[in-house]
Amino acid sequence: MNTTTLNALAEPTRLKIVELLGNGPLTVGEVADRLQLKQPQASKHLKYLLDSGLVDMRPDANKRICHLRLEPLMELDGWLESYRKLWEVSFDRLADYLEELQKSKTIIKSGEE
């Protein structure tokens, strides 16, 4: 797992940028406008995302079009998959335990009558 991706996403503004770009490419100015940032701030965050591999930029006349790269997010998803499996096993065990508790309460209640 590449910790650079996690470091990039740990900052709230960069996470918002990634979420924005998940809907499609935007110019640096559009990112700044939508997040109510000054353009230098947006550029700084986008540069970090570019360096981390989460974003690509291409020039278009005097603008830079930013788009999300899915590969780092797919790698993150793959890393999280192993934890999802652990959670599912734990939730299955919890469900079994709760079912047993419910059965024992039913048995106790029927014995009281």
Accessible surface in RSA format (square Angstrom, percent):
REM  Atomic radii and reference values for relative SASA: ProtOr
REM  Chains: A
REM  Algorithm: Lee & Richards
REM  Probe-radius: 1.40
REM  Slices: 20
REM RES _ NUM      All-atoms   Total-Side   Main-Chain    Non-polar    All polar
REM                ABS   REL    ABS   REL    ABS   REL    ABS   REL    ABS   REL
RES MET A   1    79.83  41.3  10.52   7.0  69.31 165.0  13.33  11.3  66.49  88.1
RES ASN A   2    65.34  45.1  57.15  55.2   8.19  19.7  17.45  42.0  47.89  46.3
RES THR A   3    87.37  62.1  85.24  86.4   2.13   5.1  57.75  77.6  29.62  44.8
RES THR A   4    55.34  39.4  54.28  55.0   1.06   2.5  26.48  35.6  28.86  43.6
RES THR A   5     1.86   1.3   1.86   1.9   0.00   0.0   0.06   0.1   1.80   2.7
RES LEU A   6    65.02  36.2  61.34  43.9   3.68   9.2  61.51  43.2   3.51   9.5
RES ASN A   7    82.33  56.8  77.86  75.2   4.48  10.8  10.32  24.8  72.01  69.6
RES ALA A   8     0.00   0.0   0.00   0.0   0.00   0.0   0.00   0.0   0.00   0.0
RES LEU A   9    26.73  14.9  21.15  15.1   5.58  14.0  21.32  15.0   5.41  14.6
RES ALA A  10    80.26  73.8  45.52  70.3  34.73  79.0  57.40  80.8  22.86  60.6
RES GLU A  11    50.72  29.1  46.90  35.5   3.82   9.1  27.89  53.9  22.83  18.6
RES PRO A  12    87.26  63.6  83.03  75.7   4.23  15.4  86.77  71.6   0.49   3.0
RES THR A  13    27.29  19.4  27.13  27.5   0.16   0.4   2.03   2.7  25.26  38.2
RES ARG A  14    28.29  11.9  28.29  14.4   0.00   0.0   0.00   0.0  28.29  17.1
RES LEU A  15    72.00  40.1  72.00  51.5   0.00   0.0  72.00  50.6   0.00   0.0
RES LYS A  16   110.86  54.1 109.41  67.1   1.45   3.5  54.47  49.0  56.39  60.1
RES ILE A  17     0.00   0.0   0.00   0.0   0.00   0.0   0.00   0.0   0.00   0.0
RES VAL A  18    10.82   7.1  10.21   9.2   0.61   1.5  10.21   8.9   0.61   1.6
RES GLU A  19   107.52  61.7  93.27  70.6  14.25  33.9  45.48  88.0  62.05  50.7
RES LEU A  20    32.94  18.3  30.34  21.7   2.61   6.6  31.48  22.1   1.46   3.9
RES LEU A  21     4.98   2.8   0.00   0.0   4.98  12.5   0.00   0.0   4.98  13.4
RES GLY A  22    53.05  65.4   0.00   N/A  53.05  65.4  19.85  54.5  33.20  74.4
RES ASN A  23   134.90  93.0  95.33  92.1  39.57  95.3  32.59  78.4 102.30  98.9
RES GLY A  24    24.68  30.4   0.00   N/A  24.68  30.4  23.24  63.8   1.44   3.2
RES PRO A  25    82.37  60.0  64.81  59.1  17.57  63.9  64.94  53.6  17.43 108.4
RES LEU A  26    13.66   7.6  12.15   8.7   1.51   3.8  13.66   9.6   0.00   0.0
RES THR A  27    18.11  12.9  18.07  18.3   0.04   0.1  12.67  17.0   5.44   8.2
RES VAL A  28     4.52   3.0   4.10   3.7   0.43   1.0   4.10   3.6   0.43   1.2
RES GLY A  29    22.85  28.2   0.00   N/A  22.85  28.2  20.74  56.9   2.11   4.7
RES GLU A  30    70.56  40.5  68.67  51.9   1.90   4.5  23.39  45.2  47.17  38.5
RES VAL A  31     0.00   0.0   0.00   0.0   0.00   0.0   0.00   0.0   0.00   0.0
RES ALA A  32     4.13   3.8   4.07   6.3   0.06   0.1   4.07   5.7   0.06   0.2
RES ASP A  33   111.84  78.3  93.95  93.5  17.88  42.3  29.55  69.5  82.29  82.1
RES ARG A  34   141.01  59.2 108.84  55.5  32.17  76.6  37.43  51.2 103.58  62.8
RES LEU A  35    38.64  21.5  19.43  13.9  19.21  48.3  23.28  16.4  15.36  41.3
RES GLN A  36   168.74  94.4 134.00  97.9  34.75  82.7  46.01  97.9 122.73  93.1
RES LEU A  37    38.09  21.2  22.89  16.4  15.19  38.2  25.65  18.0  12.43  33.5
RES LYS A  38   154.01  75.1 147.43  90.5   6.59  15.7  96.74  87.1  57.28  61.0
RES GLN A  39    97.61  54.6  91.78  67.1   5.83  13.9  25.72  54.7  71.90  54.5
RES PRO A  40   102.14  74.4  90.05  82.1  12.08  43.9  96.80  79.9   5.34  33.2
RES GLN A  41    88.05  49.2  85.45  62.5   2.59   6.2  27.64  58.8  60.41  45.8
RES ALA A  42     0.00   0.0   0.00   0.0   0.00   0.0   0.00   0.0   0.00   0.0
RES SER A  43    29.44  24.9  26.32  35.1   3.12   7.2  21.41  45.6   8.03  11.2
RES LYS A  44   144.06  70.3 133.79  82.1  10.27  24.5  87.79  79.0  56.28  59.9
RES HIS A  45    23.00  12.6  22.53  15.7   0.46   1.2   8.50   8.8  14.50  16.9
RES LEU A  46     0.00   0.0   0.00   0.0   0.00   0.0   0.00   0.0   0.00   0.0
RES LYS A  47   112.72  55.0 112.38  69.0   0.34   0.8  85.17  76.7  27.55  29.3
RES TYR A  48    89.49  41.8  86.11  49.0   3.38   8.8  64.43  48.4  25.05  30.9
RES LEU A  49     0.00   0.0   0.00   0.0   0.00   0.0   0.00   0.0   0.00   0.0
RES LEU A  50    64.21  35.8  54.71  39.1   9.50  23.9  54.71  38.4   9.50  25.6
RES ASP A  51    97.78  68.5  61.04  60.8  36.74  86.9  33.24  78.2  64.54  64.4
RES SER A  52    11.06   9.3   0.92   1.2  10.15  23.4   3.23   6.9   7.83  11.0
RES GLY A  53    20.10  24.8   0.00   N/A  20.10  24.8  20.10  55.2   0.00   0.0
RES LEU A  54     0.00   0.0   0.00   0.0   0.00   0.0   0.00   0.0   0.00   0.0
RES VAL A  55     0.51   0.3   0.00   0.0   0.51   1.2   0.00   0.0   0.51   1.4
RES ASP A  56    53.60  37.5  53.60  53.3   0.00   0.0   9.55  22.5  44.05  43.9
RES MET A  57    39.34  20.4  11.47   7.6  27.87  66.4   9.95   8.5  29.39  38.9
RES ARG A  58   125.90  52.9 125.18  63.8   0.72   1.7  52.99  72.4  72.92  44.2
RES PRO A  59   109.89  80.1  93.39  85.1  16.50  60.0  93.69  77.3  16.21 100.7
RES ASP A  60    72.36  50.7  67.75  67.4   4.60  10.9   5.69  13.4  66.67  66.5
RES ALA A  61   103.96  95.6  50.90  78.5  53.06 120.7  72.20 101.7  31.76  84.1
RES ASN A  62   144.29  99.5 103.46 100.0  40.84  98.3  47.39 114.1  96.90  93.7
RES LYS A  63   118.09  57.6 111.07  68.2   7.01  16.7  61.85  55.7  56.24  59.9
RES ARG A  64   105.21  44.2 101.61  51.8   3.61   8.6  41.52  56.7  63.70  38.6
RES ILE A  65    21.31  12.1  21.31  15.9   0.00   0.0  21.31  15.3   0.00   0.0
RES CYS A  66     0.00   0.0   0.00   0.0   0.00   0.0   0.00   0.0   0.00   0.0
RES HIS A  67    63.88  34.9  63.88  44.4   0.00   0.0  39.98  41.2  23.89  27.8
RES LEU A  68    26.31  14.7  12.06   8.6  14.25  35.8  12.06   8.5  14.25  38.3
RES ARG A  69    70.43  29.6  67.21  34.3   3.22   7.7  10.56  14.4  59.87  36.3
RES LEU A  70   105.38  58.7 103.88  74.3   1.49   3.8 103.88  73.0   1.49   4.0
RES GLU A  71   103.03  59.2  97.44  73.7   5.59  13.3  50.45  97.6  52.58  42.9
RES PRO A  72    14.07  10.3  11.01  10.0   3.06  11.1  13.58  11.2   0.49   3.0
RES LEU A  73    44.60  24.8  39.94  28.6   4.65  11.7  40.30  28.3   4.29  11.6
RES MET A  74   129.29  67.0 118.32  78.3  10.97  26.1 105.84  90.0  23.46  31.1
RES GLU A  75    84.08  48.3  70.31  53.2  13.77  32.8  41.14  79.6  42.94  35.1
RES LEU A  76    22.77  12.7  22.77  16.3   0.00   0.0  22.77  16.0   0.00   0.0
RES ASP A  77    72.64  50.9  70.87  70.5   1.76   4.2  18.46  43.4  54.18  54.0
RES GLY A  78    46.16  56.9   0.00   N/A  46.16  56.9  33.20  91.1  12.96  29.0
RES TRP A  79    97.13  39.0  86.32  41.8  10.81  25.4  77.89  41.5  19.24  31.2
RES LEU A  80    57.07  31.8  57.07  40.8   0.00   0.0  57.07  40.1   0.00   0.0
RES GLU A  81    66.00  37.9  66.00  49.9   0.00   0.0  29.96  57.9  36.04  29.4
RES SER A  82    61.75  52.2  55.12  73.6   6.63  15.3  48.51 103.3  13.24  18.6
RES TYR A  83    89.16  41.6  89.16  50.7   0.00   0.0  51.08  38.4  38.08  46.9
RES ARG A  84    73.82  31.0  73.28  37.4   0.54   1.3  35.27  48.2  38.55  23.4
RES LYS A  85   122.00  59.5 120.59  74.0   1.41   3.4  68.84  62.0  53.16  56.6
RES LEU A  86   112.14  62.5 110.13  78.8   2.01   5.1 110.68  77.7   1.47   3.9
RES TRP A  87   132.21  53.1 131.62  63.7   0.59   1.4 108.74  58.0  23.47  38.1
RES GLU A  88   102.15  58.6 100.23  75.8   1.91   4.6  37.56  72.7  64.59  52.7
RES VAL A  89    71.27  46.9  70.41  63.7   0.86   2.1  71.20  61.9   0.06   0.2
RES SER A  90    61.28  51.8  55.33  73.8   5.95  13.7  28.74  61.2  32.54  45.6
RES PHE A  91   133.69  66.9 129.65  80.3   4.04  10.5 130.00  78.8   3.69  10.6
RES ASP A  92    90.10  63.1  88.32  87.9   1.78   4.2  24.14  56.8  65.96  65.8
RES ARG A  93   167.42  70.3 161.81  82.5   5.61  13.4  59.34  81.1 108.08  65.5
RES LEU A  94    89.75  50.0  85.34  61.1   4.41  11.1  89.25  62.7   0.50   1.3
RES ALA A  95    56.95  52.4  48.10  74.2   8.85  20.1  53.12  74.8   3.83  10.1
RES ASP A  96    89.29  62.5  86.90  86.5   2.38   5.6  26.76  63.0  62.53  62.4
RES TYR A  97   129.45  60.4 124.80  71.0   4.65  12.1  93.15  70.0  36.30  44.8
RES LEU A  98    93.90  52.3  89.38  63.9   4.52  11.4  89.75  63.0   4.15  11.2
RES GLU A  99    95.65  54.9  89.04  67.4   6.61  15.7  32.05  62.0  63.60  51.9
RES GLU A 100   101.73  58.4  98.82  74.8   2.91   6.9  41.44  80.2  60.29  49.2
RES LEU A 101    69.58  38.7  68.54  49.0   1.03   2.6  69.30  48.7   0.28   0.7
RES GLN A 102   114.23  63.9 113.21  82.7   1.02   2.4  41.64  88.6  72.59  55.1
RES LYS A 103   104.03  50.8 101.01  62.0   3.03   7.2  67.09  60.4  36.95  39.4
RES SER A 104    47.62  40.2  45.55  60.8   2.07   4.8  38.59  82.2   9.03  12.6
RES LYS A 105   118.07  57.6 116.93  71.7   1.14   2.7  61.70  55.5  56.37  60.0
RES THR A 106    78.59  55.9  75.12  76.2   3.47   8.3  64.77  87.0  13.82  20.9
RES ILE A 107   121.95  69.4 118.87  88.6   3.08   7.4 119.72  86.2   2.23   6.1
RES ILE A 108   105.60  60.1  98.41  73.3   7.19  17.3 104.03  74.9   1.57   4.3
RES LYS A 109   135.19  66.0 133.84  82.1   1.35   3.2  76.93  69.2  58.26  62.1
RES SER A 110    72.83  61.5  54.30  72.5  18.53  42.7  39.46  84.0  33.37  46.7
RES GLY A 111    66.70  82.3   0.00   N/A  66.70  82.3  37.24 102.2  29.46  66.0
RES GLU A 112   133.80  76.8  95.88  72.5  37.92  90.3  46.53  90.0  87.27  71.3
RES GLU A 113   182.72 104.9 116.23  87.9  66.49 158.3  70.34 136.0 112.39  91.8
END  Absolute sums over single chains surface
CHAIN  1 A     8159.5       7047.0       1112.5       4712.8       3446.7
END  Absolute sums over all chains
TOTAL          8159.5       7047.0       1112.5       4712.8       3446.7
